[in-house]
Amino acid sequence: MSSQAVTPRRLTALILPVCLAGLGVLTAAGYVFATTGHSPRALVSLAALTAAATLAERFPVPINSEKGGGVISLTFVFAVAAIVLFGWAAGALLLLTATSIIQLWEHRPLQRIAFNVAVLALVALAAGALIAPVRGESVGAIFARVVLAATADYWVNMILISGAIALSTGQKYASLVRAHIRATVVPFAFMASAALMLVVLWERSPVLSVALVGPLLAISLYQRTTHRALRAMRLALTDPLTGLGNHRHFHERLQRELLNAEEQHSPLTLCFVDIDDFKKINDRFGHPSGDRVLSQISARLRQGGEAFRLGGDEFALLLADHDEGMALAAANSILTRISAVEFDHIGHVTVSAGLATFPLQGHGRDELIRLADSALYWAKEHGKNRVRLYRPDVVELAELKRLAAGPDKAARYRAAASLAQAVDARDTYTGSHSERVSDLAARVGGRLGLEPEQVELTRLAGSLHDLGKLAIPEEILRKPGALTDSERLVLERHPQIGFRMLDSLGVDPVADLVLHHHERWDGAGYPDGLHGDEIPLGARIIFVTDAFDAMTSDRIYRPKRSSDAALAELERCAGSQFDPAIVAAFVEEIESSEVATPALAS
């Protein structure tokens, strides 16, 4: 409350003396102009410049800036020319006329009009004071007067207008000035050049100088048309409430940033942010209050990276050149800033965030989105008001729980199967072990004459047979030497873990096959010591194909075997470790595929 009370007093402390000083300058300007002799030709010329300045004030030139854009007026060109040609008093009256007519016609607040007119009067006085010592009609003298007048116009305007904006909005004055300079210095330099040409042409022939007025106004109108088209394009990519990029813009920018990161071999972290319990805010305080929360949180997200609003209370940030550690620090900083804000009538609001980093976790756009979304879901499920990096051994458990709520069982099957990639990324197999086991299991099932539905269930179970390894410590999975007894016990729990994960999805047949895919034909397997036909057929198939792919894949602790050696080992263990009928079908399938597709000589 105190800040809201202080700002108007501080603003008045600037506006009041500027307006009083401007009134004094305009009074002096009127007196000087009235008591100075002007030829009819000069009066007509000044009236023409005033008319052009008024028209230019009516159609300002839009510019882009880091604050979203603004406008500058070509009145600057005619004001500088009038000051140089006819004196500061004539310039002050020209600015008074052009500015007050247009701003009154546009129904601007009287206080704002008075301040703007006063600033322009001070501009004219400063310009006149600077050029007064420069005399003569040489090219150098004319150039110097135009440059000095334009400089005075630019800086007095910049200093006073930026001060008023800073006091009324609470922005930092120095930052605001720097931003305005970056946005306007080039356009004003061009306008100073136009003012110089106008002065030179006017001194040669006022009629000839009219040829310059037309193109200047045409440029102004063309720029306005172009700006409207660009603004329409920006609006199509901008969320209207927060001013952040929208869902469409997010996907386009993410794709471009991924390409840049790939070319430059640099990291890119995607951060999803979600407001905690936002529905309760809307229900309790109303949607207008919720909209204010969204706007204020958006302003703080901008400070952390390139931000987007994806819809509702969901946001995204692109953190270019941020590895996991840097991204985690940036996201925690955002959470701290947001949680420290006390919103009117609402109190404190918290957010949760999920992170995924390219290329460490995800490579494609859709994969990175899925992983960051999974991390966010895990953060929400485990207490909120926290940041979580994507980790397959914890995040995918939450992902599976979310999939279980979906109504489409086939979609749940496909989504669960895609998680096998996370398993292979952590284990020591080369390439896509789960995919190879899945394909081999389906081929054996087909050779055994299983129904198509049973073949597909076996294929899916083959892709997910090691899903429980997501919860096994990576140091065990990647240990180069033999496992200790305790480590082996931990590893042998993965079928039961996978079963519990899949059972929560309501895919019982697949869960059963995963649970028993390490049962031996002689009953010496795990977890339940089943033997013979007690073991589900699909699990027996997966056991054989898993063993074959393990033997023919390079591991940390041993090189791969040849296909013939692996087949020989399967046949040796048929009847003890493996179902003999399945081993026979598997050998037939491998041999028939090798006959159909002979290997190329190396």
C-alpha positions as a printed NumPy array, in Angstrom:
array([[  0.   ,   0.   ,   0.   ],
       [  2.804,   2.385,   0.833],
       [  4.437,   2.052,  -2.583],
       [  1.16 ,   2.889,  -4.287],
       [  0.837,   6.049,  -2.198],
       [  4.412,   7.222,  -2.766],
       [  4.495,   6.912,  -6.541],
       [  1.904,   9.622,  -7.373],
       [  3.639,  12.142,  -5.067],
       [  6.996,  11.475,  -6.671],
       [  5.463,  11.731, -10.136],
       [  3.804,  15.019,  -9.241],
       [  7.155,  16.283,  -7.993],
       [  8.413,  15.877, -11.569],
       [  5.318,  16.896, -13.522],
       [  4.519,  20.124, -11.649],
       [  7.895,  21.896, -12.05 ],
       [  8.204,  20.731, -15.679],
       [  4.735,  22.093, -16.499],
       [  5.478,  25.416, -14.766],
       [  8.813,  25.724, -16.552],
       [  7.143,  24.826, -19.857],
       [  4.472,  27.455, -19.321],
       [  7.158,  30.069, -18.727],
       [  9.054,  29.002, -21.865],
       [  5.901,  29.077, -24.02 ],
       [  5.02 ,  32.533, -22.693],
       [  8.507,  33.742, -23.54 ],
       [  8.312,  32.038, -26.942],
       [  5.065,  33.833, -27.738],
       [  6.566,  37.175, -26.748],
       [  9.787,  36.608, -28.722],
       [  7.913,  35.461, -31.821],
       [  5.453,  38.369, -31.661],
       [  8.146,  40.979, -31.234],
       [ 10.419,  39.591, -33.918],
       [  9.746,  40.651, -37.472],
       [  8.787,  37.859, -39.889],
       [  8.219,  38.254, -43.593],
       [  4.982,  36.957, -45.101],
       [  7.041,  34.304, -46.854],
       [  8.515,  33.156, -43.548],
       [  5.054,  33.026, -41.94 ],
       [  3.681,  30.953, -44.811],
       [  6.723,  28.652, -44.611],
       [  6.289,  28.253, -40.874],
       [  2.574,  27.501, -41.317],
       [  3.463,  24.817, -43.891],
       [  5.957,  23.234, -41.503],
       [  3.376,  23.343, -38.703],
       [  0.769,  21.643, -40.899],
       [  3.282,  18.94 , -41.867],
       [  4.27 ,  18.493, -38.213],
       [  0.61 ,  18.179, -37.192],
       [  0.022,  15.526, -39.854],
       [  3.157,  13.694, -38.761],
       [  1.96 ,  13.791, -35.138],
       [ -1.307,  12.227, -36.251],
       [  0.511,   9.309, -37.908],
       [  3.498,   8.375, -35.692],
       [  6.007,   5.771, -36.85 ],
       [  5.869,   2.478, -34.912],
       [  9.149,   0.991, -33.71 ],
       [ 10.107,  -2.246, -32.012],
       [ 11.671,  -2.313, -28.575],
       [ 12.445,  -4.873, -25.914],
       [  9.353,  -3.671, -24.03 ],
       [  7.082,  -4.687, -26.873],
       [  7.197,  -1.668, -29.193],
       [  6.362,   2.025, -29.233],
       [  6.086,   4.996, -31.596],
       [  8.153,   7.994, -32.607],
       [  6.859,  11.009, -34.472],
       [  8.263,  12.624, -37.608],
       [  7.287,  15.897, -35.938],
       [ 10.904,  15.779, -34.749],
       [ 12.08 ,  16.455, -38.341],
       [  9.906,  19.55 , -38.793],
       [ 10.587,  20.867, -35.285],
       [ 14.372,  20.703, -35.753],
       [ 14.048,  22.36 , -39.162],
       [ 11.855,  25.154, -37.722],
       [ 14.274,  25.833, -34.842],
       [ 17.257,  26.014, -37.189],
       [ 15.444,  28.087, -39.839],
       [ 13.255,  30.393, -37.736],
       [ 14.556,  30.259, -34.153],
       [ 13.68 ,  28.45 , -30.95 ],
       [ 10.492,  30.453, -30.349],
       [  9.037,  29.419, -33.709],
       [  9.971,  25.798, -32.978],
       [  8.298,  25.899, -29.559],
       [  5.048,  27.28 , -31.036],
       [  5.134,  24.673, -33.834],
       [  5.456,  21.87 , -31.273],
       [  2.727,  23.424, -29.1  ],
       [  0.314,  23.583, -32.021],
       [  1.002,  20.154, -33.535],
       [  1.075,  18.286, -30.226],
       [ -1.906,  19.909, -28.509],
       [ -4.201,  19.661, -31.557],
       [ -3.609,  15.939, -32.086],
       [ -3.551,  14.931, -28.439],
       [ -6.732,  16.879, -27.674],
       [ -8.348,  15.285, -30.72 ],
       [ -7.292,  11.864, -29.387],
       [ -8.781,  12.717, -25.959],
       [ -5.538,  12.25 , -24.054],
       [ -5.605,  13.187, -20.328],
       [ -5.068,  16.918, -19.839],
       [ -2.283,  16.314, -17.327],
       [ -0.428,  14.2  , -19.872],
       [ -0.935,  16.767, -22.644],
       [  0.341,  19.553, -20.392],
       [  3.439,  17.555, -19.483],
       [  4.197,  16.589, -23.101],
       [  3.791,  20.153, -24.338],
       [  5.959,  21.485, -21.493],
       [  8.715,  18.969, -22.298],
       [  8.649,  19.987, -25.967],
       [  8.866,  23.665, -25.007],
       [ 11.972,  22.896, -22.937],
       [ 13.303,  20.902, -25.908],
       [ 12.965,  23.946, -28.176],
       [ 14.629,  26.239, -25.617],
       [ 17.558,  23.841, -25.126],
       [ 18.021,  23.44 , -28.869],
       [ 17.961,  27.219, -29.377],
       [ 20.515,  27.713, -26.618],
       [ 22.872,  25.133, -28.115],
       [ 22.792,  26.469, -31.666],
       [ 22.927,  30.18 , -30.723],
       [ 26.752,  30.376, -30.706],
       [ 27.001,  28.725, -34.146],
       [ 26.744,  31.418, -36.79 ],
       [ 27.24 ,  31.61 , -40.534],
       [ 25.6  ,  29.998, -43.553],
       [ 28.347,  27.604, -44.562],
       [ 27.628,  23.923, -44.97 ],
       [ 29.573,  23.193, -41.788],
       [ 27.615,  25.76 , -39.778],
       [ 24.245,  24.452, -41.007],
       [ 25.299,  20.875, -40.281],
       [ 26.436,  21.805, -36.772],
       [ 23.188,  23.645, -35.969],
       [ 21.048,  20.701, -37.141],
       [ 23.112,  18.175, -35.184],
       [ 23.056,  20.305, -32.002],
       [ 19.308,  20.96 , -32.279],
       [ 18.574,  17.27 , -32.903],
       [ 20.796,  16.232, -29.996],
       [ 19.087,  18.653, -27.603],
       [ 15.666,  17.508, -28.784],
       [ 16.56 ,  13.836, -28.331],
       [ 18.186,  14.022, -24.902],
       [ 15.84 ,  16.455, -23.158],
       [ 12.916,  14.361, -24.391],
       [ 14.634,  11.123, -23.322],
       [ 15.56 ,  12.316, -19.838],
       [ 12.188,  13.809, -18.898],
       [  9.856,  11.289, -20.536],
       [ 11.855,   8.322, -19.189],
       [ 11.707,   9.882, -15.741],
       [  7.918,  10.149, -15.882],
       [  7.56 ,   6.551, -17.086],
       [  9.922,   5.247, -14.395],
       [  8.026,   7.045, -11.624],
       [  4.607,   5.932, -12.877],
       [  5.518,   2.26 , -13.454],
       [  8.164,   1.628, -10.816],
       [ 10.79 ,   0.589, -13.369],
       [ 14.464,   1.372, -12.866],
       [ 15.317,   4.692, -14.493],
       [ 18.766,   3.707, -15.793],
       [ 17.478,   0.461, -17.315],
       [ 14.582,   2.299, -18.916],
       [ 16.854,   4.919, -20.462],
       [ 19.165,   2.233, -21.855],
       [ 16.237,   0.362, -23.35 ],
       [ 14.819,   3.53 , -24.946],
       [ 18.191,   4.487, -26.384],
       [ 18.643,   1.071, -27.972],
       [ 15.166,   1.277, -29.491],
       [ 15.274,   4.885, -30.745],
       [ 18.824,   6.038, -31.426],
       [ 18.92 ,   4.7  , -34.989],
       [ 15.484,   6.052, -36.05 ],
       [ 16.329,   9.452, -34.545],
       [ 19.655,   9.516, -36.392],
       [ 17.794,   8.942, -39.653],
       [ 15.317,  11.681, -38.763],
       [ 18.176,  14.074, -37.992],
       [ 19.512,  13.373, -41.503],
       [ 16.063,  14.092, -42.922],
       [ 15.951,  17.372, -40.944],
       [ 19.326,  18.355, -42.415],
       [ 18.065,  17.705, -45.96 ],
       [ 14.89 ,  19.652, -45.233],
       [ 16.87 ,  22.68 , -43.96 ],
       [ 19.217,  22.657, -46.97 ],
       [ 16.359,  22.352, -49.458],
       [ 14.309,  25.005, -47.637],
       [ 17.095,  27.549, -47.781],
       [ 17.423,  26.968, -51.499],
       [ 13.673,  26.956, -52.2  ],
       [ 10.778,  26.368, -49.773],
       [  8.699,  25.062, -52.673],
       [ 11.413,  22.533, -53.536],
       [ 11.488,  21.284, -49.952],
       [  7.848,  20.197, -50.259],
       [  9.22 ,  17.345, -52.37 ],
       [ 10.804,  15.967, -49.181],
       [  7.674,  16.322, -47.028],
       [  5.7  ,  13.933, -49.233],
       [  8.159,  11.01 , -49.078],
       [  8.561,  11.438, -45.325],
       [  4.841,  11.132, -44.726],
       [  4.615,   8.248, -47.202],
       [  7.351,   6.405, -45.298],
       [  5.43 ,   7.01 , -42.078],
       [  2.203,   5.566, -43.504],
       [  4.016,   2.584, -45.041],
       [  5.767,   1.844, -41.756],
       [  2.427,   1.894, -39.95 ],
       [  0.98 ,  -0.616, -42.403],
       [  4.021,  -2.861, -42.079],
       [  3.916,  -2.605, -38.308],
       [  0.24 ,  -3.643, -38.235],
       [  1.077,  -6.735, -40.293],
       [  4.003,  -7.631, -38.018],
       [  1.87 ,  -7.001, -34.951],
       [ -0.8  ,  -9.366, -36.291],
       [  1.889, -12.013, -36.774],
       [  3.168, -11.487, -33.221],
       [ -0.347, -11.715, -31.808],
       [ -0.774, -15.09 , -33.483],
       [  2.232, -16.289, -31.45 ],
       [  1.465, -14.451, -28.185],
       [ -0.759, -15.251, -25.237],
       [ -3.044, -12.179, -24.864],
       [ -3.237, -12.283, -21.058],
       [  0.428, -12.613, -20.151],
       [  2.231, -11.389, -23.273],
       [  4.299, -14.589, -23.289],
       [  4.69 , -16.798, -26.332],
       [  1.759, -19.155, -26.817],
       [  1.602, -22.923, -27.384],
       [  2.321, -22.625, -31.118],
       [  5.256, -20.277, -30.558],
       [  6.683, -22.627, -27.918],
       [  6.815, -25.594, -30.289],
       [  8.434, -23.509, -33.044],
       [ 11.064, -22.033, -30.712],
       [ 11.817, -25.39 , -29.081],
       [ 12.452, -26.965, -32.477],
       [ 14.795, -24.116, -33.496],
       [ 16.652, -24.165, -30.178],
       [ 17.129, -27.935, -30.433],
       [ 18.651, -27.529, -33.906],
       [ 20.966, -24.781, -32.611],
       [ 21.988, -26.86 , -29.605],
       [ 22.737, -29.84 , -31.861],
       [ 24.823, -27.743, -34.259],
       [ 26.765, -26.051, -31.452],
       [ 27.05 , -29.205, -29.291],
       [ 25.605, -27.26 , -26.36 ],
       [ 22.975, -28.266, -23.783],
       [ 19.369, -27.079, -23.803],
       [ 17.068, -27.583, -20.839],
       [ 13.288, -27.525, -21.088],
       [ 11.528, -26.435, -17.89 ],
       [  7.803, -26.944, -17.382],
       [  6.208, -24.849, -14.622],
       [  2.747, -25.342, -13.136],
       [  1.007, -23.239, -10.471],
       [  0.143, -25.299,  -7.402],
       [ -3.585, -25.535,  -6.592],
       [ -4.496, -22.862,  -9.131],
       [ -8.072, -24.153,  -9.428],
       [ -8.599, -23.379,  -5.749],
       [ -7.475, -19.782,  -6.374],
       [-10.027, -19.344,  -9.166],
       [-12.791, -21.043,  -7.174],
       [-12.18 , -19.033,  -4.011],
       [-11.178, -15.6  ,  -5.291],
       [-12.604, -15.533,  -8.834],
       [-11.093, -15.639, -12.28 ],
       [-10.027, -11.937, -12.346],
       [ -7.811, -12.624,  -9.316],
       [ -6.521, -15.754, -11.016],
       [ -5.682, -13.736, -14.12 ],
       [ -3.685, -11.272, -12.026],
       [ -1.738, -14.151, -10.501],
       [ -0.989, -15.502, -13.986],
       [  0.226, -12.088, -15.159],
       [  2.495, -11.506, -12.175],
       [  3.972, -14.992, -12.302],
       [  4.569, -14.534, -16.045],
       [  6.572, -11.384, -15.325],
       [  8.844, -13.34 , -12.989],
       [  9.222, -16.231, -15.41 ],
       [ 10.583, -13.79 , -18.011],
       [ 13.551, -13.172, -15.708],
       [ 14.543, -16.837, -15.835],
       [ 14.627, -17.51 , -19.588],
       [ 12.504, -17.447, -22.724],
       [  9.04 , -18.11 , -21.301],
       [  5.778, -19.352, -22.807],
       [  2.257, -19.918, -21.56 ],
       [  1.012, -23.266, -22.793],
       [ -2.522, -22.815, -21.481],
       [ -4.298, -22.517, -18.141],
       [ -1.68 , -22.4  , -15.395],
       [  0.991, -24.242, -17.393],
       [  4.178, -22.506, -18.52 ],
       [  7.433, -23.473, -20.218],
       [ 10.933, -21.989, -20.192],
       [ 13.728, -22.652, -22.663],
       [ 17.096, -22.49 , -20.919],
       [ 19.679, -22.39 , -23.709],
       [ 23.271, -23.346, -22.797],
       [ 22.029, -24.632, -19.423],
       [ 23.21 , -28.05 , -18.303],
       [ 21.405, -29.887, -15.507],
       [ 23.152, -28.024, -12.692],
       [ 22.659, -24.564, -14.18 ],
       [ 19.034, -25.302, -15.069],
       [ 18.294, -26.6  , -11.58 ],
       [ 19.74 , -23.421, -10.038],
       [ 17.732, -21.216, -12.433],
       [ 14.479, -23.079, -11.748],
       [ 14.982, -22.966,  -7.976],
       [ 15.624, -19.223,  -8.245],
       [ 12.313, -18.795, -10.048],
       [ 10.477, -20.8  ,  -7.387],
       [ 12.064, -18.674,  -4.658],
       [ 11.089, -15.395,  -6.345],
       [  7.502, -16.519,  -6.879],
       [  7.005, -17.949,  -3.395],
       [  8.273, -14.667,  -1.874],
       [  5.524, -12.608,  -3.548],
       [  2.396, -11.855,  -1.545],
       [ -0.577, -11.477,  -3.882],
       [ -3.41 ,  -9.144,  -2.88 ],
       [ -6.208, -10.973,  -1.003],
       [ -4.629, -14.337,  -1.883],
       [ -1.338, -14.5  ,  -0.02 ],
       [  1.576, -16.574,  -1.215],
       [  1.442, -18.807,  -4.292],
       [  3.826, -21.629,  -5.148],
       [  4.738, -23.418,  -8.355],
       [  6.271, -26.77 ,  -9.267],
       [  8.75 , -27.391, -12.072],
       [ 10.067, -30.316, -14.093],
       [ 13.324, -30.304, -16.099],
       [ 14.691, -32.369, -18.981],
       [ 18.002, -31.635, -20.712],
       [ 19.143, -32.182, -24.295],
       [ 21.115, -34.263, -25.175],
       [ 21.507, -36.007, -21.805],
       [ 17.922, -37.235, -21.52 ],
       [ 15.936, -36.464, -24.653],
       [ 16.886, -35.82 , -28.259],
       [ 13.715, -35.077, -30.232],
       [ 11.231, -32.332, -29.44 ],
       [  8.401, -34.669, -28.458],
       [ 10.665, -36.819, -26.298],
       [ 12.052, -33.816, -24.416],
       [  8.512, -32.552, -23.811],
       [  7.411, -35.94 , -22.487],
       [ 10.346, -36.227, -20.122],
       [  9.985, -32.687, -18.738],
       [  6.256, -33.271, -18.309],
       [  6.957, -36.521, -16.437],
       [  9.39 , -34.723, -14.136],
       [  6.791, -32.013, -13.452],
       [  4.137, -34.642, -12.699],
       [  6.522, -36.318, -10.242],
       [  7.21 , -32.965,  -8.528],
       [  3.466, -32.333,  -8.165],
       [  2.851, -35.828,  -6.803],
       [  5.614, -35.524,  -4.213],
       [  4.758, -32.384,  -2.285],
       [  4.63 , -29.511,  -4.842],
       [  6.619, -26.266,  -4.53 ],
       [  9.721, -28.064,  -5.799],
       [ 11.88 , -28.635,  -8.868],
       [ 12.617, -32.114, -10.176],
       [ 15.118, -33.16 , -12.814],
       [ 14.069, -36.023, -15.037],
       [ 15.324, -39.341, -13.684],
       [ 13.97 , -42.573, -15.223],
       [ 14.228, -44.602, -12.022],
       [ 11.78 , -42.304, -10.212],
       [  9.941, -40.293, -12.843],
       [  8.787, -43.202, -14.994],
       [  7.02 , -44.741, -11.995],
       [  4.875, -41.611, -11.811],
       [  4.402, -41.712, -15.581],
       [  3.057, -45.234, -15.411],
       [  0.68 , -44.258, -12.616],
       [ -0.679, -41.449, -14.764],
       [ -1.097, -43.748, -17.763],
       [ -3.208, -46.08 , -15.64 ],
       [ -5.938, -43.427, -15.483],
       [ -6.334, -43.381, -19.276],
       [ -9.479, -44.958, -20.799],
       [ -7.781, -46.445, -23.881],
       [ -6.064, -49.759, -23.051],
       [ -4.33 , -49.969, -26.438],
       [ -2.919, -46.482, -25.927],
       [ -1.728, -47.533, -22.475],
       [  0.027, -50.542, -24.002],
       [  1.802, -48.375, -26.559],
       [  2.758, -45.726, -24.024],
       [  4.083, -48.323, -21.583],
       [  6.099, -49.991, -24.349],
       [  7.817, -46.706, -25.17 ],
       [  9.209, -46.645, -21.625],
       [ 11.436, -49.616, -22.466],
       [ 13.847, -47.143, -24.07 ],
       [ 14.559, -45.705, -20.631],
       [ 15.505, -49.198, -19.409],
       [ 17.953, -49.83 , -22.244],
       [ 19.54 , -46.417, -21.664],
       [ 20.464, -47.465, -18.102],
       [ 21.447, -51.085, -18.688],
       [ 24.677, -52.371, -20.213],
       [ 23.303, -53.84 , -23.432],
       [ 24.326, -52.432, -26.796],
       [ 21.478, -50.783, -28.692],
       [ 17.786, -51.562, -28.166],
       [ 17.872, -54.84 , -26.244],
       [ 14.188, -54.675, -25.29 ],
       [ 13.147, -54.073, -28.879],
       [ 15.174, -57.039, -30.122],
       [ 13.782, -59.363, -27.436],
       [ 10.27 , -58.157, -28.27 ],
       [ 10.718, -58.832, -31.984],
       [ 12.248, -62.288, -31.457],
       [  9.506, -63.264, -28.977],
       [  6.772, -62.311, -31.456],
       [  8.481, -64.318, -34.232],
       [  8.749, -67.407, -32.017],
       [  5.139, -67.   , -30.933],
       [  4.068, -66.907, -34.559],
       [  6.131, -70.035, -35.364],
       [  4.464, -71.838, -32.46 ],
       [  1.038, -70.978, -33.938],
       [ -0.187, -68.619, -31.215],
       [ -3.261, -66.494, -31.854],
       [ -2.443, -62.969, -33.124],
       [ -3.599, -61.408, -29.859],
       [ -1.301, -63.714, -27.878],
       [  1.584, -62.866, -30.205],
       [  1.045, -59.141, -29.609],
       [  0.816, -59.607, -25.834],
       [  4.082, -61.561, -25.948],
       [  5.653, -58.847, -28.093],
       [  4.603, -56.164, -25.573],
       [  5.791, -58.204, -22.595],
       [  9.106, -58.733, -24.384],
       [  9.583, -54.989, -24.71 ],
       [  8.779, -54.498, -21.021],
       [ 10.433, -57.574, -19.493],
       [ 13.175, -55.474, -17.809],
       [ 10.948, -52.548, -16.806],
       [ 11.621, -53.214, -13.121],
       [ 15.294, -52.334, -13.671],
       [ 14.249, -48.677, -13.58 ],
       [ 14.252, -49.074,  -9.795],
       [ 17.571, -50.945,  -9.61 ],
       [ 20.635, -48.814,  -8.714],
       [ 22.718, -48.04 , -11.774],
       [ 25.948, -49.091, -10.058],
       [ 24.563, -52.635,  -9.911],
       [ 23.337, -52.615, -13.516],
       [ 26.683, -51.336, -14.803],
       [ 29.048, -53.189, -12.456],
       [ 31.938, -54.532, -14.573],
       [ 32.675, -57.508, -12.309],
       [ 30.696, -60.299, -10.695],
       [ 27.826, -59.292,  -8.413],
       [ 27.893, -60.038,  -4.721],
       [ 25.138, -62.191,  -3.238],
       [ 23.308, -59.136,  -1.891],
       [ 23.635, -57.299,  -5.206],
       [ 22.288, -60.32 ,  -7.067],
       [ 19.291, -60.448,  -4.748],
       [ 18.562, -56.795,  -5.531],
       [ 18.829, -57.436,  -9.275],
       [ 16.575, -60.498,  -9.087],
       [ 13.809, -58.312,  -7.689],
       [ 13.297, -56.573, -11.048],
       [ 10.593, -59.015, -12.311],
       [  8.465, -58.336,  -9.216],
       [  9.013, -54.575,  -9.493],
       [  8.055, -54.634, -13.172],
       [  4.979, -56.719, -12.302],
       [  3.795, -54.169,  -9.726],
       [  4.335, -51.291, -12.156],
       [  2.385, -53.016, -14.934],
       [ -0.284, -54.432, -12.63 ],
       [ -1.176, -50.854, -11.651],
       [ -1.947, -50.254, -15.33 ],
       [ -4.509, -52.994, -15.506],
       [ -2.562, -55.048, -18.083],
       [ -2.628, -58.329, -16.144],
       [ -1.527, -60.752, -18.919],
       [  1.534, -58.651, -19.711],
       [  2.328, -58.176, -16.014],
       [  2.232, -61.973, -15.452],
       [  4.604, -62.641, -18.335],
       [  7.046, -60.028, -17.004],
       [  6.822, -61.476, -13.49 ],
       [  7.796, -65.005, -14.605],
       [ 10.271, -64.404, -17.439],
       [ 13.163, -65.696, -15.26 ],
       [ 11.486, -68.942, -14.196],
       [ 13.462, -72.048, -15.256],
       [ 12.006, -75.193, -16.845],
       [ 13.484, -77.27 , -13.999],
       [ 11.974, -75.048, -11.285],
       [ 15.272, -73.446, -10.2  ],
       [ 14.371, -69.956, -11.441],
       [ 12.86 , -66.931,  -9.706],
       [ 10.774, -65.359,  -8.241],
       [  8.326, -68.227,  -7.562],
       [ 10.292, -71.338,  -8.557],
       [  7.689, -72.434, -11.114],
       [  8.62 , -75.339, -13.385],
       [  7.508, -76.828, -16.673],
       [  4.07 , -75.889, -17.92 ],
       [  3.337, -73.96 , -14.727],
       [  5.323, -71.132, -16.296],
       [  3.184, -68.979, -18.672],
       [  4.032, -69.771, -22.284],
       [  4.848, -66.159, -23.135],
       [  7.278, -65.975, -20.198],
       [  9.06 , -69.131, -21.424],
       [  9.4  , -67.564, -24.88 ],
       [ 10.779, -64.318, -23.475],
       [ 13.274, -66.244, -21.293],
       [ 14.78 , -67.899, -24.381],
       [ 14.898, -64.756, -26.546],
       [ 16.269, -62.666, -23.667],
       [ 19.058, -65.191, -23.063],
       [ 19.958, -65.327, -26.769],
       [ 20.164, -61.519, -27.112],
       [ 22.154, -61.246, -23.875],
       [ 24.698, -63.772, -25.146],
       [ 25.026, -62.08 , -28.564],
       [ 25.401, -58.562, -27.103],
       [ 28.563, -56.935, -25.777],
       [ 28.503, -56.466, -22.016],
       [ 30.835, -54.552, -19.712],
       [ 32.121, -57.763, -18.159],
       [ 32.401, -59.94 , -21.33 ],
       [ 32.377, -59.772, -25.131],
       [ 29.454, -61.057, -27.165],
       [ 29.217, -64.622, -28.485],
       [ 28.528, -65.596, -32.064],
       [ 25.001, -66.576, -33.076],
       [ 26.033, -70.213, -33.536],
       [ 27.644, -70.364, -30.101],
       [ 24.559, -68.84 , -28.483],
       [ 22.247, -71.321, -30.238],
       [ 24.453, -74.176, -29.108],
       [ 24.243, -72.946, -25.502],
       [ 20.44 , -72.753, -25.705],
       [ 20.27 , -76.333, -27.019],
       [ 22.646, -77.51 , -24.279],
       [ 20.419, -75.989, -21.584],
       [ 17.124, -77.131, -23.149],
       [ 15.228, -79.318, -20.673],
       [ 16.938, -77.82 , -17.634],
       [ 16.897, -74.042, -17.981],
       [ 14.693, -73.61 , -21.069],
       [ 11.549, -75.202, -22.499],
       [ 12.883, -77.667, -25.146],
       [  9.97 , -77.013, -27.526],
       [ 10.562, -73.282, -27.475],
       [ 14.314, -73.691, -27.969],
       [ 13.619, -75.905, -30.993],
       [ 11.174, -73.329, -32.442],
       [ 13.652, -70.54 , -31.761],
       [ 16.518, -72.363, -33.496],
       [ 14.274, -73.024, -36.51 ],
       [ 13.276, -69.336, -36.644],
       [ 16.878, -68.097, -36.496],
       [ 18.13 , -70.621, -39.045],
       [ 15.261, -69.933, -41.449],
       [ 15.85 , -66.175, -41.227],
       [ 19.565, -66.683, -41.901],
       [ 18.742, -68.785, -44.963],
       [ 16.259, -66.177, -46.199],
       [ 18.716, -63.318, -45.587],
       [ 22.274, -64.655, -46.033],
       [ 24.965, -62.58 , -44.358],
       [ 27.288, -60.55 , -46.575],
       [ 30.904, -61.633, -46.596],
       [ 33.034, -59.373, -44.483]])
